[in-house]
Amino acid sequence: MVQNLRASTTSYTVAPPDAVIERTVQALRERANIQAVVVDNRAQALEALLSRLPEGAEVALGASRTLEEIGFLAYLAQNPTRYRNLRTLATSEPDAEKRAEIRRRTPIADYYLGSVHALAETGEAVIASLSGSQLAGYVFAARNVIWVIGAQKIAPDLQAALRRVREHSLPMEDARMKQAGSAQGSRIGKLLIVESESRAGRISAILVREPLGF
């Protein structure tokens, strides 16, 4: 009954109480085999992310407003030699064949960084994508996956998480794409639900007690 009440009053833009966040962390650890930590704000999120990335590591980035909002993209721009950033290497490579080869390597990067669109209290993570380009890295290929997740993305259960993706994340991304000049906007082409990770320690999550991303 309590869960149903929360489902009817959940906000897509407001972080839930600490008790909900802690239940979600526990479900991630026990059900999904995903290690999760909780931080208070975006500055602490950036610090936690950097602490998990060894200098010189090969990193790939999924499309993520959250990484931008915590300042990670700015950090990469200000420290271009700290990591082997596959996105930068691909965009700066003038040779088409070499550029394509770098992009093919992206899913198997040592560290694949991004976020999710919804996270169920019961431990499932939901990621939507138009092309599916980032999903291969999340599902299997990348050696390590790190998600930075604003706590407002927590939903009571999987069905509520899927509703969040369709009712909130997609309209926000569609508006962003159109504002950026895309006439077609965005849609869901592929939808990934992560229920459990078989390799212990491969996926980790940094939950932030403030709204981040869509």
N, CA and C of each residue as an Amber inpcrd file, in Angstrom:
protein
   642
   0.8330000  -1.2030000   0.0000000   0.0000000   0.0000000   0.0000000
   0.8650000   1.2490000   0.0000000   1.9470000   1.2160000   0.8000000
   2.8690000   2.3580000   0.8340000   3.5030000   2.5730000  -0.5250000
   3.8910000   1.4600000  -1.1820000   4.5310000   1.5710000  -2.4860000
   3.5710000   2.1500000  -3.5090000   2.3000000   1.7320000  -3.4740000
   1.3210000   2.2620000  -4.4130000   1.1070000   3.7470000  -4.1990000
   1.0760000   4.1740000  -2.9160000   0.9390000   5.5930000  -2.6290000
   2.1150000   6.3640000  -3.1740000   3.3300000   5.8670000  -2.9930000
   4.5040000   6.5570000  -3.5250000   4.4640000   6.6070000  -5.0380000
   3.9820000   5.5250000  -5.6910000   3.9040000   5.4990000  -7.1450000
   3.0110000   6.6010000  -7.6760000   1.9460000   6.9100000  -6.9350000
   1.0000000   7.9180000  -7.4090000   1.4800000   9.3300000  -7.1520000
   2.4980000   9.4930000  -6.2680000   2.9510000  10.8350000  -5.9220000
   4.3930000  11.0900000  -6.3480000   5.0050000  10.1290000  -7.0280000
   6.3980000  10.2830000  -7.4280000   6.5640000  11.4500000  -8.3970000
   7.5560000  12.2840000  -8.1330000   7.9040000  13.3500000  -9.0610000
   9.0570000  12.9090000  -9.9300000   9.0130000  13.2830000 -11.1880000
  10.0960000  12.9330000 -12.0980000  11.2960000  13.8580000 -11.9390000
  11.1480000  14.9290000 -11.1580000  12.2090000  15.9280000 -11.0840000
  12.7140000  16.1970000  -9.6680000  12.1820000  15.4890000  -8.6760000
  12.5610000  15.7170000  -7.2820000  13.1470000  14.4290000  -6.7020000
  14.2810000  14.5490000  -6.0510000  14.9090000  13.3750000  -5.4300000
  14.0430000  12.8480000  -4.2970000  13.9520000  11.5320000  -4.1320000
  13.1350000  10.9480000  -3.0720000  13.8330000  11.0200000  -1.7200000
  13.1410000  10.6440000  -0.6500000  13.7660000  10.6360000   0.6910000
  14.9450000   9.6610000   0.7530000  15.7920000   9.8760000   1.7420000
  16.9780000   9.0270000   1.9050000  16.6200000   7.5520000   2.0540000
  15.4970000   7.2640000   2.7090000  15.1140000   5.8670000   2.9090000
  14.8940000   5.1650000   1.5690000  14.3350000   5.8660000   0.6100000
  14.1220000   5.2970000  -0.7280000  15.4570000   5.0840000  -1.4290000
  16.3430000   6.0590000  -1.3160000  17.6640000   5.9340000  -1.9370000
  18.4080000   4.7380000  -1.3520000  18.3490000   4.5810000  -0.0390000
  19.0570000   3.4680000   0.6020000  18.4680000   2.1230000   0.1900000
  17.1480000   2.0340000   0.0590000  16.5350000   0.7880000  -0.4230000
  16.9990000   0.4620000  -1.8330000  17.1180000   1.4970000  -2.6480000
  17.5600000   1.2970000  -4.0250000  18.9980000   0.8160000  -4.0720000
  19.8560000   1.4100000  -3.2620000  21.2560000   0.9780000  -3.1860000
  21.3420000  -0.4810000  -2.7610000  20.5570000  -0.8520000  -1.7770000
  20.5590000  -2.2310000  -1.3090000  20.1000000  -3.1870000  -2.4070000
  19.0580000  -2.7990000  -3.1530000  18.5660000  -3.6430000  -4.2430000
  19.6070000  -3.7620000  -5.3540000  20.2920000  -2.6830000  -5.6550000
  21.3400000  -2.7430000  -6.6710000  22.4240000  -3.7360000  -6.2650000
  22.8080000  -3.6900000  -5.0190000  23.8800000  -4.5800000  -4.5530000
  23.4280000  -6.0330000  -4.4890000  22.2370000  -6.2640000  -3.9330000
  21.8040000  -7.6360000  -3.6540000  21.1470000  -8.3050000  -4.8490000
  20.3820000  -7.5440000  -5.6300000  19.6930000  -8.1460000  -6.7700000
  20.4970000  -8.0250000  -8.0520000  21.0360000  -6.8390000  -8.2960000
  21.6400000  -6.5640000  -9.5940000  23.1520000  -6.7700000  -9.6350000
  23.7760000  -7.0180000  -8.4780000  25.2300000  -7.1980000  -8.4290000
  25.9580000  -5.9460000  -8.9230000  25.3940000  -4.7880000  -8.5920000
  25.9630000  -3.4910000  -8.9560000  26.3430000  -2.7550000  -7.6830000
  27.6030000  -2.3930000  -7.5600000  28.0510000  -1.6420000  -6.3970000
  27.6320000  -0.1770000  -6.5390000  27.0380000   0.3680000  -5.4910000
  26.5360000   1.7350000  -5.5550000  26.9570000   2.5180000  -4.3240000
  27.2640000   3.7940000  -4.5470000  27.5460000   4.7160000  -3.4510000
  26.6310000   5.9210000  -3.6150000  26.4270000   6.6490000  -2.5270000
  25.5580000   7.8210000  -2.5340000  26.3770000   9.0440000  -2.1550000
  26.2170000  10.1220000  -2.9400000  26.8730000  11.3930000  -2.6310000
  25.8170000  12.4870000  -2.5920000  26.1770000  13.6270000  -2.0200000
  25.1840000  14.6780000  -1.7940000  24.9250000  15.5640000  -3.0020000
  25.9640000  15.8370000  -3.8060000  25.8000000  16.8390000  -4.8570000
  26.7090000  16.5410000  -6.0390000  26.6170000  17.3860000  -7.0580000
  27.3580000  17.1310000  -8.3030000  28.8690000  17.2680000  -8.1230000
  29.2970000  18.1440000  -7.2220000  30.7430000  18.2690000  -6.9840000
  31.2930000  16.9720000  -6.3990000  30.5610000  16.3980000  -5.4540000
  30.9910000  15.1250000  -4.8850000  30.8860000  13.9930000  -5.9050000
  29.9090000  14.0920000  -6.8020000  29.7730000  13.0740000  -7.8510000
  30.9850000  13.0880000  -8.7720000  31.4320000  14.2830000  -9.1510000
  32.6110000  14.3900000 -10.0050000  33.8330000  13.8220000  -9.2800000
  33.9780000  14.1560000  -8.0140000  35.1120000  13.6450000  -7.2350000
  35.0780000  12.1160000  -7.1620000  33.8790000  11.5500000  -6.9410000
  33.7460000  10.1010000  -6.8520000  34.0590000   9.4340000  -8.1820000
  33.6210000  10.0570000  -9.2770000  33.9060000   9.4960000 -10.5980000
  35.3970000   9.5290000 -10.8930000  36.0470000  10.6510000 -10.6500000
  37.4740000  10.7740000 -10.9280000  38.2910000   9.7910000 -10.0870000
  37.8400000   9.5320000  -8.8640000  38.5720000   8.6160000  -7.9910000
  38.5490000   7.1860000  -8.5170000  37.5940000   6.8880000  -9.4010000
  37.4630000   5.5370000  -9.9640000  38.1840000   5.3750000 -11.2980000
  38.7350000   6.4520000 -11.8170000  39.3930000   6.4110000 -13.1220000
  40.8920000   6.5890000 -12.9610000  41.6820000   5.5520000 -13.1520000
  43.1350000   5.7120000 -13.0550000  43.6770000   6.5830000 -14.1810000
  44.7030000   7.3400000 -13.8930000  45.3140000   8.1940000 -14.9130000
  45.7940000   7.3340000 -16.0810000  45.5330000   7.8010000 -17.2910000
  45.9090000   7.0670000 -18.4900000  44.8750000   6.0640000 -18.9500000
  43.7640000   5.9240000 -18.2120000  42.7360000   4.9410000 -18.5690000
  42.0720000   5.3020000 -19.8870000  41.6700000   4.2620000 -20.6110000
  40.9020000   4.4400000 -21.8370000  39.4370000   4.6050000 -21.4560000
  38.8330000   5.7340000 -21.8420000  37.4470000   6.0010000 -21.4620000
  36.6010000   6.2530000 -22.7000000  35.3540000   5.8180000 -22.6180000
  34.3500000   6.0960000 -23.6470000  33.1310000   6.6600000 -22.9410000
  32.4030000   7.5360000 -23.6260000  31.2680000   8.2130000 -23.0160000
  29.9870000   7.8800000 -23.7580000  28.9820000   7.4180000 -23.0230000
  27.6540000   7.3430000 -23.5820000  27.0440000   8.7390000 -23.5890000
  26.0540000   8.9460000 -24.4450000  25.3730000  10.2380000 -24.4450000
  24.7790000  10.4770000 -23.0650000  25.1790000  11.5590000 -22.3950000
  24.7630000  11.7580000 -21.0140000  24.7620000  13.2310000 -20.6390000
  23.5840000  13.7650000 -20.3820000  23.4800000  15.1270000 -19.8640000
  24.0790000  15.1910000 -18.4540000  23.9720000  14.0890000 -17.7240000
  24.4660000  14.0540000 -16.3440000  25.9690000  14.2920000 -16.2750000
  26.7410000  13.6360000 -17.1530000  28.1940000  13.8380000 -17.1400000
  28.5510000  15.2970000 -17.4110000  27.7570000  15.9390000 -18.2550000
  27.9740000  17.3710000 -18.5120000  27.6630000  18.1890000 -17.2660000
  26.5650000  17.8760000 -16.5900000  26.1210000  18.6770000 -15.4590000
  27.0340000  18.5580000 -14.2420000  27.7000000  17.4260000 -14.0740000
  28.6220000  17.3180000 -12.9290000  29.9880000  17.9180000 -13.2450000
  30.1880000  18.3640000 -14.4840000  31.4400000  19.0000000 -14.8580000
  32.4860000  18.0760000 -15.4310000  32.1030000  16.8230000 -15.7330000
  33.1010000  15.8790000 -16.2290000  33.5620000  16.2280000 -17.6420000
  32.6680000  16.6710000 -18.4970000  33.0740000  17.0310000 -19.8560000
  34.0210000  18.2240000 -19.8360000  33.7470000  19.1760000 -18.9750000
  34.6600000  20.3210000 -18.8330000  36.0070000  19.8630000 -18.2920000
  35.9820000  18.9220000 -17.3560000  37.2390000  18.3970000 -16.8060000
  38.0660000  17.7310000 -17.9010000  37.4170000  16.9550000 -18.7690000
  38.1410000  16.3130000 -19.8690000  38.7710000  17.3530000 -20.7940000
  38.0150000  18.4140000 -21.0670000  38.5390000  19.4650000 -21.9480000
  39.7360000  20.1730000 -21.3200000  39.7060000  20.3260000 -20.0080000
  40.7820000  21.0250000 -19.3140000  41.9840000  20.1260000 -19.0390000
  41.7830000  18.8140000 -19.1130000  42.8560000  17.8470000 -18.8420000
  42.9210000  16.8260000 -19.9760000  43.2500000  17.2820000 -21.1770000
  43.1410000  16.4130000 -22.3580000  44.0870000  15.2250000 -22.3790000
  45.1430000  15.2560000 -21.5720000  46.1030000  14.1510000 -21.6080000
  45.9540000  13.1900000 -20.4150000  45.0050000  13.4560000 -19.5430000
  44.8870000  12.6080000 -18.3410000  44.3710000  11.2070000 -18.6870000
  43.4380000  11.1260000 -19.6520000  42.8710000   9.8410000 -20.0590000
  42.9860000   9.6870000 -21.5730000  42.8170000   8.4670000 -22.0330000
  42.7190000   8.2120000 -23.4680000  41.2330000   8.2580000 -23.8330000
  40.7840000   9.4480000 -24.1750000  39.3680000   9.7040000 -24.4260000
  39.0370000   9.3120000 -25.8720000  38.3140000   8.2090000 -26.0460000
  38.0480000   7.7110000 -27.3930000  37.1760000   8.6600000 -28.2030000
  36.2840000   9.3840000 -27.5440000  35.4500000  10.3430000 -28.2840000
  36.3130000  11.4270000 -28.9070000  37.2270000  11.9810000 -28.1300000
  38.1090000  13.0320000 -28.6460000  39.0240000  12.4880000 -29.7360000
  39.5570000  11.2950000 -29.5320000  40.4300000  10.6980000 -30.5370000
  39.6940000  10.4960000 -31.8630000  38.4270000  10.0790000 -31.7800000
  37.6590000   9.8380000 -33.0030000  37.3530000  11.1360000 -33.7310000
  36.9180000  12.1540000 -32.9980000  36.5280000  13.4040000 -33.6520000
  37.7300000  14.1790000 -34.1930000  38.9050000  13.9400000 -33.6130000
  40.0910000  14.6750000 -34.0640000  40.9100000  13.9130000 -35.1100000
  40.5250000  12.6750000 -35.4250000  41.2680000  11.8590000 -36.3780000
  40.8340000  12.2050000 -37.8150000  41.7630000  12.7320000 -38.6440000
  41.3820000  13.1280000 -40.0040000  41.1840000  11.9550000 -40.9700000
  41.8330000  10.8440000 -40.6900000  41.7350000   9.6910000 -41.5830000
  40.4400000   8.9200000 -41.3040000  39.6200000   8.7380000 -42.3250000
  38.3020000   8.1320000 -42.1470000  38.3840000   6.6980000 -41.6390000
  39.3320000   5.9160000 -42.1630000  39.4460000   4.5230000 -41.7300000
  39.8970000   4.4230000 -40.2740000  40.8690000   5.2430000 -39.9070000
  41.3310000   5.2320000 -38.5130000  40.2320000   5.7240000 -37.5730000
  39.4670000   6.7310000 -38.0470000  38.3630000   7.2470000 -37.2370000
  37.3080000   6.1640000 -37.0100000  37.0050000   5.4180000 -38.0580000
  36.0400000   4.3270000 -37.9370000  36.5410000   3.2370000 -37.0020000
  37.8300000   2.9740000 -37.0350000  38.4010000   1.9460000 -36.1670000
  38.3070000   2.3440000 -34.6930000  38.5590000   3.6240000 -34.4100000
  38.4290000   4.1110000 -33.0310000  36.9860000   3.9620000 -32.5610000
  36.0440000   4.3020000 -33.4210000  34.6360000   4.1870000 -33.0430000
  34.2240000   2.7350000 -32.8220000  34.7960000   1.8350000 -33.5910000
  34.4940000   0.4110000 -33.3860000  35.0300000  -0.0700000 -32.0430000
  36.1060000   0.5700000 -31.5780000  36.6940000   0.1720000 -30.3050000
  35.9150000   0.7190000 -29.1060000  35.1350000   1.7390000 -29.3210000
  34.4650000   2.4270000 -28.2220000  33.7030000   1.4950000 -27.2780000
  32.8860000   0.5420000 -27.7720000  32.1330000  -0.3030000 -26.8330000
  33.0080000  -1.1670000 -25.9300000  34.2470000  -1.4330000 -26.3250000
  35.1010000  -2.3050000 -25.5150000  36.1370000  -1.5020000 -24.7280000
  35.8460000  -0.2540000 -24.4760000  36.7530000   0.5950000 -23.7000000
  36.9610000   0.0290000 -22.2970000  38.0710000   0.3900000 -21.6940000
  38.3300000  -0.0370000 -20.3200000  37.2650000   0.5070000 -19.3680000
  36.8440000   1.7600000 -19.5970000  35.8130000   2.3950000 -18.7760000
  34.7760000   3.0420000 -19.6800000  33.5370000   2.6010000 -19.5450000
  32.4370000   3.1980000 -20.3090000  31.5680000   3.9590000 -19.3120000
  31.4190000   5.2530000 -19.5320000  30.7840000   6.1400000 -18.5610000
  29.4730000   6.6790000 -19.1080000  28.5090000   6.8480000 -18.2340000
  27.2350000   7.3990000 -18.6660000  26.2550000   7.4710000 -17.5140000
  24.9710000   7.2650000 -17.8320000  23.9250000   7.3110000 -16.8260000
  22.8050000   6.3700000 -17.2570000  21.6970000   6.4330000 -16.5530000
  20.5070000   5.6800000 -16.9290000  19.3420000   6.6610000 -16.9640000
  18.2380000   6.2370000 -17.5680000  17.0640000   7.1130000 -17.6280000
  16.0950000   6.8700000 -16.4820000  16.1560000   5.6840000 -15.8990000
  15.3100000   5.3800000 -14.7420000  15.9410000   4.2470000 -13.9530000
  15.6710000   4.2520000 -12.6510000  16.2300000   3.2570000 -11.7500000
  15.1290000   2.8400000 -10.7850000  14.7830000   1.5600000 -10.7940000
  13.7200000   1.0760000  -9.9150000  14.2500000   0.8070000  -8.5150000
  13.4070000   1.0760000  -7.5290000  13.7770000   0.7370000  -6.1490000
  14.1000000  -0.7430000  -6.0120000  13.5410000  -1.5450000  -6.8970000
  13.7440000  -2.9970000  -6.8610000  15.0260000  -3.4240000  -7.5550000
  15.8130000  -2.4560000  -8.0860000  17.1480000  -2.7670000  -8.5800000
  17.3530000  -2.7720000 -10.0710000  16.2840000  -2.6170000 -10.8690000
  16.4540000  -2.6200000 -12.3220000  16.8310000  -1.2190000 -12.8300000
  17.7500000  -1.1850000 -13.7880000  18.1360000   0.0630000 -14.4470000
  17.6050000   0.0470000 -15.8690000  17.0860000   1.1930000 -16.3250000
  16.4850000   1.2920000 -17.6540000  17.2080000   2.3770000 -18.4450000
  17.6510000   2.0280000 -19.6460000  18.3260000   2.9790000 -20.5400000
  17.6470000   2.9180000 -21.9010000  17.2380000   4.0670000 -22.4100000
  16.6350000   4.1590000 -23.7380000  17.6370000   4.7790000 -24.6990000
  17.5450000   4.3800000 -25.9690000  18.4720000   4.8950000 -26.9680000
  17.7930000   4.8960000 -28.3310000  18.1110000   5.8850000 -29.1480000
  17.6090000   5.9040000 -30.5160000  18.3770000   4.9080000 -31.3770000
  19.6930000   5.0050000 -31.3770000  20.5210000   4.1370000 -32.2220000
  20.9770000   2.8740000 -31.5140000  21.0760000   2.9360000 -30.1950000
  21.6160000   1.8120000 -29.4380000  23.1250000   1.8140000 -29.3480000
  23.7680000   2.9070000 -29.7470000  25.2290000   2.9310000 -29.8490000
  25.9270000   2.7050000 -28.5120000  25.3300000   3.1840000 -27.4110000
  25.9910000   3.0190000 -26.1190000  25.6240000   1.7180000 -25.4170000
  24.6410000   0.9970000 -25.9220000  24.1220000  -0.1470000 -25.1800000
  25.0770000  -1.3320000 -25.1610000  25.8190000  -1.5450000 -26.2350000
  26.7390000  -2.6890000 -26.2740000  27.7790000  -2.6000000 -25.1630000
  28.2990000  -1.4040000 -24.9300000  29.2680000  -1.2170000 -23.8550000
  28.6590000  -1.5070000 -22.4970000  27.4300000  -1.0360000 -22.2720000
  26.7650000  -1.2720000 -21.0040000  26.4750000  -2.7580000 -20.7890000
  25.9900000  -3.4180000 -21.8500000  25.5160000  -4.7940000 -21.7010000
  26.6460000  -5.7730000 -21.4300000  27.7630000  -5.6620000 -22.1880000
  28.7790000  -6.7040000 -22.0800000  30.1960000  -6.2480000 -22.4100000
  30.3390000  -5.4100000 -23.4480000  31.6470000  -5.2500000 -24.0710000
  32.6650000  -4.4940000 -23.2190000  32.2500000  -3.4180000 -22.5620000
  33.2010000  -2.6090000 -21.7990000  33.7080000  -3.3670000 -20.5800000
  34.9650000  -3.1480000 -20.2490000  35.5510000  -3.8270000 -19.0860000
  34.9340000  -3.3190000 -17.7860000  34.7250000  -2.0220000 -17.7130000
  34.0940000  -1.4030000 -16.5340000  33.0360000  -0.4070000 -16.9980000
  31.9320000  -0.3480000 -16.2820000  30.8620000   0.6120000 -16.5560000
  30.6100000   1.4090000 -15.2840000  30.5590000   2.7320000 -15.4190000
  30.2380000   3.5940000 -14.2820000  29.0800000   4.4960000 -14.6740000
  27.9920000   4.4290000 -13.9060000  26.8480000   5.3030000 -14.1140000
  26.7990000   6.3520000 -13.0100000  26.5830000   7.6020000 -13.3910000
  26.2980000   8.6730000 -12.4370000  24.8080000   8.9790000 -12.5840000
  24.0650000   8.8830000 -11.4840000  22.6040000   8.9010000 -11.5710000
  22.0160000   9.8890000 -10.5630000  21.2860000  10.8740000 -11.0640000
  20.5330000  11.7530000 -10.1830000  19.4220000  10.9640000  -9.5050000
  19.2430000  11.1670000  -8.2020000  18.2970000  10.3490000  -7.4480000
  16.8510000  10.5760000  -7.8590000  16.5670000  11.6730000  -8.5910000
  15.1910000  11.8890000  -9.0540000  14.7640000  10.8460000 -10.0820000
  15.7250000  10.0720000 -10.5910000  15.4080000   9.0310000 -11.5760000
  14.9120000   7.7380000 -10.9320000  14.9070000   7.6790000  -9.6010000
  14.4250000   6.4820000  -8.9170000  12.9080000   6.4090000  -9.0060000
  12.4010000   5.2450000  -9.3830000  10.9700000   4.9730000  -9.4650000
  10.6500000   3.7850000  -8.5630000   9.3980000   3.6360000  -8.1380000
   9.0630000   2.5810000  -7.1760000   9.3230000   1.1630000  -7.6690000
   9.1080000   0.8990000  -8.9450000   9.2790000  -0.4520000  -9.4860000
   9.5880000  -0.3590000 -10.9750000   9.7380000  -1.5020000 -11.6230000
  10.1330000  -1.5060000 -13.0300000   9.0910000  -0.8390000 -13.9130000
   7.8210000  -1.1160000 -13.6940000   6.7900000  -0.5090000 -14.5260000
   6.7920000   1.0190000 -14.3990000   6.9870000   1.5060000 -13.1810000
   7.0680000   2.9510000 -12.9780000   8.3200000   3.5220000 -13.6470000
   9.4050000   2.7620000 -13.6300000  10.6350000   3.2030000 -14.2930000
  10.4200000   3.3210000 -15.8020000   9.7330000   2.3550000 -16.3830000
   9.4480000   2.4110000 -17.8170000   8.5380000   3.5990000 -18.1450000
   7.5720000   3.8720000 -17.2680000   6.7200000   5.0460000 -17.4870000
   7.5410000   6.3220000 -17.4410000   8.4910000   6.3770000 -16.5120000
   9.3270000   7.5700000 -16.4270000  10.0660000   7.8200000 -17.7340000
  10.6120000   6.7630000 -18.3190000  11.3480000   6.8960000 -19.5720000
  10.4460000   7.4750000 -20.6520000   9.2290000   6.9550000 -20.7680000
   8.3310000   7.3730000 -21.8590000   7.6610000   8.7180000 -21.5840000
   7.3210000   8.9700000 -20.3360000   6.5660000  10.1830000 -20.0050000
   7.4500000  11.3900000 -19.7260000   8.7030000  11.1450000 -19.3510000
   9.5720000  12.2650000 -18.9690000  10.8640000  12.3270000 -19.7790000
  11.6490000  11.2590000 -19.7410000  12.9660000  11.2920000 -20.3940000
  12.8410000  11.5220000 -21.9000000  11.9600000  10.7760000 -22.5450000
  11.8160000  10.9170000 -23.9920000  11.3460000  12.3120000 -24.3970000
  10.2840000  12.8740000 -23.8050000   9.8970000  14.2410000 -24.1900000
  10.9990000  15.2730000 -23.9630000  11.7530000  15.1210000 -22.8720000
  12.8360000  16.0640000 -22.6110000  13.9290000  15.9440000 -23.6650000
  14.3090000  14.7090000 -24.0210000  15.3430000  14.5080000 -25.0310000
  14.8520000  14.9440000 -26.4120000  13.5970000  14.6950000 -26.6980000
  13.0210000  15.1180000 -27.9780000  13.0900000  16.6390000 -28.1120000
  12.7220000  17.3500000 -27.0490000  12.7840000  18.8160000 -27.0710000
  14.2200000  19.3020000 -27.2240000  15.1470000  18.6290000 -26.5370000
  16.5600000  19.0230000 -26.6390000  17.0750000  18.8480000 -28.0610000
  16.7430000  17.7270000 -28.6740000  17.1950000  17.4630000 -30.0400000
  16.6260000  18.4860000 -31.0180000  15.3590000  18.8100000 -30.8760000
  14.7420000  19.7820000 -31.7770000  15.3410000  21.1740000 -31.5860000
  15.6340000  21.5270000 -30.3460000  16.2650000  22.8150000 -30.0800000
  17.6620000  22.8730000 -30.6960000  18.3230000  21.6950000 -30.7660000
  19.6610000  21.6220000 -31.3490000  19.6280000  21.5950000 -32.8770000
  18.4250000  21.5570000 -33.4600000  18.3290000  21.6320000 -34.9110000
  17.8580000  20.3850000 -35.6110000  17.5320000  19.3320000 -34.8500000
  17.0500000  18.0950000 -35.4640000  15.5570000  18.2040000 -35.7380000
  15.1770000  18.1210000 -37.0020000  13.7620000  18.2360000 -37.3570000
  12.9630000  17.0450000 -36.8430000  13.5940000  15.8750000 -36.7890000
  12.8930000  14.6670000 -36.3740000  12.8700000  14.4720000 -34.8640000
  13.7160000  15.1870000 -34.1620000  13.7430000  15.0290000 -32.7230000
  14.2900000  13.6700000 -32.3110000  13.6880000  13.0630000 -31.3000000
  14.1740000  11.7890000 -30.7950000  13.0140000  10.8200000 -30.6100000
  13.3540000   9.5480000 -30.5310000  12.3900000   8.4950000 -30.2280000
  13.1590000   7.3310000 -29.6020000  12.4440000   6.3810000 -29.0690000
  13.0840000   5.2090000 -28.4880000  13.2580000   4.1630000 -29.5790000
  14.5080000   3.8690000 -29.9040000  14.7990000   2.8250000 -30.8710000
  15.0980000   1.5030000 -30.1960000  15.8620000   1.5600000 -29.1130000
  16.1990000   0.3770000 -28.3210000  16.0150000   0.7090000 -26.8430000
  15.5770000  -0.2850000 -26.0910000  15.3430000  -0.0970000 -24.6640000
  16.0390000  -1.2200000 -23.9020000  16.9460000  -0.8350000 -23.0090000
  17.7220000  -1.8120000 -22.2430000  17.2500000  -1.8330000 -20.7950000
  17.0040000  -3.0280000 -20.2790000  16.7000000  -3.2180000 -18.8650000
  17.8060000  -4.0890000 -18.2710000  18.5390000  -3.5340000 -17.3300000
  19.5960000  -4.2850000 -16.6570000  19.0280000  -4.7960000 -15.3380000
  18.8400000  -6.0990000 -15.2480000  18.3060000  -6.7090000 -14.0310000
  19.4110000  -7.2710000 -13.1490000  20.4900000  -7.7440000 -13.7790000
  21.5770000  -8.3190000 -12.9960000  22.8400000  -8.3500000 -13.8390000
  23.9730000  -8.0940000 -13.2120000  25.2780000  -8.1530000 -13.8700000
  26.0040000  -9.4000000 -13.3790000  26.4820000 -10.2030000 -14.3220000
  27.0990000 -11.4780000 -13.9550000  28.5250000 -11.3190000 -13.4340000
  29.2250000 -10.2510000 -13.8360000  30.6150000 -10.0680000 -13.4300000
  30.6870000  -9.0990000 -12.2490000  31.0220000  -9.6120000 -11.0940000
  31.0710000  -8.7780000  -9.8940000  32.0440000  -7.6250000 -10.0690000
  31.5930000  -6.4230000  -9.7190000  32.4470000  -5.2480000  -9.7860000
  32.5100000  -4.5750000 -11.1420000  31.8990000  -5.1760000 -12.1690000
  31.9930000  -4.5860000 -13.5130000  31.1880000  -3.2840000 -13.6170000
  29.9780000  -3.2580000 -13.0760000  29.1410000  -2.0620000 -13.1240000
  29.0820000  -1.4400000 -11.7370000  29.2940000  -0.1510000 -11.6850000
  29.1220000   0.5800000 -10.4300000  28.2850000   1.8160000 -10.6970000
  27.6410000   2.3060000  -9.6490000  26.7520000   3.4620000  -9.7760000
  27.0640000   4.4790000  -8.6910000  27.0210000   5.7400000  -9.0810000
  27.1620000   6.8530000  -8.1420000  25.8180000   7.5670000  -8.1130000
  25.0690000   7.4190000  -7.0160000  23.7720000   8.0670000  -6.8810000
  23.9570000   9.4250000  -6.2060000  23.3050000  10.4220000  -6.7750000
  23.4960000  11.7970000  -6.3170000  22.1760000  12.3230000  -5.7540000
  22.2230000  12.8700000  -4.5490000  21.0100000  13.3590000  -3.8920000
  20.5690000  14.7120000  -4.4300000  20.6290000  14.9010000  -5.6980000
  20.0830000  16.1040000  -6.3290000  19.7480000  15.7560000  -7.7760000
  18.8040000  16.4780000  -8.3800000  18.3970000  16.1600000  -9.7470000
  19.5300000  16.3990000 -10.7410000  19.7410000  15.4110000 -11.6030000
  20.7390000  15.5020000 -12.6620000  20.1980000  14.7790000 -13.9010000
  20.3630000  15.3860000 -15.0550000  19.9670000  14.7360000 -16.2960000
  18.4680000  14.6280000 -16.4420000  18.0770000  13.8260000 -17.4540000
  16.6580000  13.6380000 -17.7640000  16.1180000  12.3620000 -17.1370000
